[in-house]
Amino acid sequence: MSTVITVVGNLVRDPELKDFGSGKLAKLRLASTERIQTPEGGWKDGDTAFYDVVCWRTLAENVTKSLSKGSKVIVHGKLNYR
């Protein structure tokens, strides 16, 4: 069973493009920090979660051409964990 999620965050490093016989694959590392509202009405940073993201085929090529370390991204897809 897989869960579909949406994560907003920043890239930790430049995407890596790998070429396989059947197509291309891009690997991304995403950091997402939770924002918590304080009782006084202000905001503070919570815990940071790190996600390894994999893109395939045309999306993989577009990601490596258009994104770099520090880019703000929204990722929507299946969550698989080990």
Contacts in CASP RR format, 6 or more apart in sequence:
PFRMAT RR
TARGET T0000
AUTHOR 0000-0000-0000
METHOD contacts of the structure
MODEL  1
MSTVITVVGNLVRDPELKDFGSGKLAKLRLASTERIQTPEGGWKDGDTAF
YDVVCWRTLAENVTKSLSKGSKVIVHGKLNYR
2 78 0 8 1.000
2 79 0 8 1.000
2 80 0 8 1.000
3 78 0 8 1.000
3 79 0 8 1.000
4 76 0 8 1.000
4 77 0 8 1.000
4 78 0 8 1.000
4 79 0 8 1.000
5 76 0 8 1.000
5 77 0 8 1.000
5 78 0 8 1.000
5 79 0 8 1.000
6 74 0 8 1.000
6 75 0 8 1.000
6 76 0 8 1.000
6 77 0 8 1.000
7 30 0 8 1.000
7 32 0 8 1.000
7 49 0 8 1.000
7 51 0 8 1.000
7 74 0 8 1.000
7 75 0 8 1.000
8 32 0 8 1.000
8 72 0 8 1.000
8 73 0 8 1.000
8 74 0 8 1.000
8 75 0 8 1.000
9 30 0 8 1.000
9 31 0 8 1.000
9 32 0 8 1.000
9 33 0 8 1.000
9 72 0 8 1.000
9 73 0 8 1.000
9 74 0 8 1.000
9 75 0 8 1.000
10 30 0 8 1.000
10 31 0 8 1.000
10 32 0 8 1.000
10 70 0 8 1.000
10 71 0 8 1.000
10 72 0 8 1.000
10 73 0 8 1.000
11 28 0 8 1.000
11 29 0 8 1.000
11 30 0 8 1.000
11 31 0 8 1.000
11 67 0 8 1.000
11 68 0 8 1.000
11 69 0 8 1.000
11 70 0 8 1.000
11 71 0 8 1.000
11 73 0 8 1.000
12 29 0 8 1.000
12 30 0 8 1.000
12 31 0 8 1.000
12 50 0 8 1.000
12 69 0 8 1.000
12 70 0 8 1.000
13 29 0 8 1.000
13 69 0 8 1.000
14 64 0 8 1.000
14 67 0 8 1.000
14 68 0 8 1.000
14 69 0 8 1.000
15 26 0 8 1.000
15 27 0 8 1.000
15 28 0 8 1.000
15 55 0 8 1.000
15 63 0 8 1.000
15 64 0 8 1.000
15 67 0 8 1.000
15 68 0 8 1.000
16 26 0 8 1.000
16 27 0 8 1.000
16 64 0 8 1.000
17 24 0 8 1.000
17 25 0 8 1.000
17 26 0 8 1.000
17 60 0 8 1.000
17 61 0 8 1.000
17 64 0 8 1.000
18 24 0 8 1.000
18 25 0 8 1.000
18 26 0 8 1.000
18 27 0 8 1.000
19 25 0 8 1.000
23 56 0 8 1.000
23 57 0 8 1.000
24 56 0 8 1.000
24 57 0 8 1.000
24 60 0 8 1.000
24 61 0 8 1.000
25 54 0 8 1.000
25 55 0 8 1.000
25 56 0 8 1.000
25 60 0 8 1.000
26 54 0 8 1.000
26 55 0 8 1.000
26 56 0 8 1.000
26 59 0 8 1.000
26 60 0 8 1.000
26 61 0 8 1.000
26 63 0 8 1.000
26 64 0 8 1.000
27 52 0 8 1.000
27 53 0 8 1.000
27 54 0 8 1.000
28 52 0 8 1.000
28 53 0 8 1.000
28 54 0 8 1.000
28 55 0 8 1.000
28 63 0 8 1.000
28 67 0 8 1.000
28 73 0 8 1.000
28 75 0 8 1.000
29 50 0 8 1.000
29 51 0 8 1.000
29 52 0 8 1.000
29 53 0 8 1.000
30 50 0 8 1.000
30 51 0 8 1.000
30 52 0 8 1.000
30 53 0 8 1.000
30 73 0 8 1.000
30 75 0 8 1.000
31 48 0 8 1.000
31 49 0 8 1.000
31 50 0 8 1.000
31 51 0 8 1.000
32 48 0 8 1.000
32 49 0 8 1.000
32 50 0 8 1.000
32 51 0 8 1.000
33 45 0 8 1.000
33 46 0 8 1.000
33 47 0 8 1.000
33 48 0 8 1.000
33 49 0 8 1.000
34 45 0 8 1.000
34 46 0 8 1.000
34 47 0 8 1.000
34 48 0 8 1.000
34 49 0 8 1.000
35 43 0 8 1.000
35 44 0 8 1.000
35 45 0 8 1.000
35 46 0 8 1.000
36 43 0 8 1.000
36 44 0 8 1.000
36 45 0 8 1.000
36 46 0 8 1.000
37 43 0 8 1.000
38 44 0 8 1.000
51 75 0 8 1.000
53 75 0 8 1.000
55 63 0 8 1.000
67 73 0 8 1.000
END
